């Protein structure tokens, strides 16, 4: 007699089978082709825009196709740092300028770029992505003696929510004024959530 119990579970679709199913869908394939074309056009646009920057970096011995190649490498590139700083304030797109700023996010860039970056951080007219790159660079190159500067930047509301990048640096500092700066700014709407996460919510009851 045939077992009329629970029906057999359907076999899960493999990744290869799922891919074949999608490839049989003309609408999905058309969407993928459109996205690929847009991505290729964007890459070509950035390559053309960065042509002089790439050429200048290659002239100091580095082979790159985009400034983002420097952001994503673990190899040092000290010869490129003056070139990057020279190009940082040129009228590139926000994506390229953010890439330049993030490529400066190494300690070796501090002697060259610290003053320029901290000045640019206070420029409220920069696109958000560019400011993020600049703040990431400042945090990467900051030294313990830079805590007063980081505190000033944290308190400057004109910079916006990219000041959140500074919280980790100040949280790691052993200087009491660093922790106090986080407590003093705990009600800032741009910073409150991250400060609470870094300090723990019990600091509110302790500090009032």
N, C-alpha and C positions, 0 to 999 in steps of 0.2 A: 504494500500500500504506500502511495506517495506521501511523503512528509508534508503536512500542510502548516508547519510551524512558521516561524518568522521568516520573511523573505530574505534571500541572500543580499548582503550589502553590496552596493555597486562599487566597482573598482575605481579608485581615485584616478583622475586624469593625470598623466605624466606631463612634465614641462614641455617635452617635445610634441606631444599630442596637442597641448594647448596652443603652442606656436603654430602648428599646422592648421588648426581651426581658425586662428586669427588671420593667417595668410590666405585663407580661402574667402575671407570677407573683403569685398572690394572697397567698402567704405573705410574699413580700418587701414587697408593698404594705402588708400588715397590720403588719409590723414597722416600716416607715417611719412609718406613721400613729401607732403607739404611741410611737415616739421623738419625733415632732413634738409630740404631746400632752404628753409628759413635759417637754420643753424649754419649751413654752409655760407650763406650770404652774410651772416653776422660775422663769422670768422674772417671772411675775406675783407669785410669793412674794417675790422679791427687791425688786420695785418697791414692794410694800406695806411690806416691812420698812424700806426706805430712804426712805419717804415724807417723814419729817421732815427727814432729811439733805438730800434733793433740794430740798425747799422752802427750807431754810436757804441752800443754795448758789444757788438761783434768786433769792433775795432780795438777793444781792450781785451780781446782773447776769449770771449764767451759766445758759444753758438746757441742762440735761442730763436724761437719763432714768434714768441709773444712775451711780454713782460711778466705774464702769469707763470711762465716757466721758472722764473726766479723765485716766485712766491712758493712754488711747489717743490723746490729742490732742497735737499739737506746739505748740499755742498756750499762752502763759503764762496763769496764773489766780491771781495774787497775792491777790485779794480772797477766794478760797475757802480759802486755807491756814489761817487761824484757825478757820474752820468745821470743816475736816477734823480738825484737832488736837482740837477740842472734842468731836467725835463718836468719836474713835479708841478711847476706853476704855469706850464704852457697850456694853451686852450684845447686840451684833449677832451674826449668824452668822459663822463663820470666813471665808466667802467675802467678805462685806461688809467685815469688818475688814481683811482682806488688801487689798481694793481701796482702802480709805481709806489704809492705810499706803503702798501703792505710789503713790497719788496725791500723797503727801508726798515722793516721791523726786525732788525738785528742789532745786537749791542755794538758791533763795529761801526755802525752808522752814527752813533751818538755824537762824536766830536764834530762831525760835519753837519748833521741835520737837526739836532735837538732844538736850537733856537728857532729855526724856520718852522718846524713842526708845531711847537707850542704856540707860536704866533698864528699859524694857520688854523689851529684848533679853535681859536676864538673868533674865527671869521664865520659869522652866522649865515653867510650867503652861499656857502659850499653845499653841494648836493649831499644827501645823507650818506651814500656809499663812500664818498671821498672822505668825509669826516670820520666814518668808521675806520677806514684804512689808516688815517692819520692817528687816531686814538690808539689803534692796535700797535702802531709803530712806537708811539710814545711809551706805552706800557711795556713793550718788549725791550726797549733800551734804557728804561728808567733805572737809576741807582738809588740806594738807601738815602743818599743826601738830597734826592729830588723830591722827597715827601712834601715839603712846603709848596712846591710848584704843583704837585698832583692835587693837594688840598685846594689850592686856588682854582684849578681847573674843575674840580668836582663841584665847587660852589657856584660856578658860572653857568646859570640856567640858560643863557643864550646858546650854549653849545648843544643843548637838547639831550635826548636819551642816550647818545653815544658815550656820555660820561660813565655809564655802567661799566665800561671797560676798565675804569680806574679802581673800581671797588676791590677787585681781587688783589691788586698791588697794595692798597692801603690795608686790607685785611691781613696780609702777610707781614706787614711792617711791625716791628717791636716798639716803635715809638708811640707813646701814649696819645700824642696829638693826632696820629693817623686814625686810631679807633674813635677818638672823640669827634673827628670830622665826619665819620660814618654815622655816629649817633646824632650829630647836629643836623645831618641831611636826611634823617630817616623819614621825614614827612614830605620830602620832595616827590611829587608824583612820578617823575621819571626814574627815580632811584629806589623808592620804598620797597618794592618787591624784592629786588636783588640784595639790598642791605639786610632785610629781614632774613633772607636765605643764608647770607654769609655770616651774620652775627647770631642768628637764632632769635626767636621772638621774645625770649625772656629778657632781652636787653631793655625792652620798653618798660617793664615793671620796675627794673632796677634804676633806670635813669629818669622815669617819670614821663 
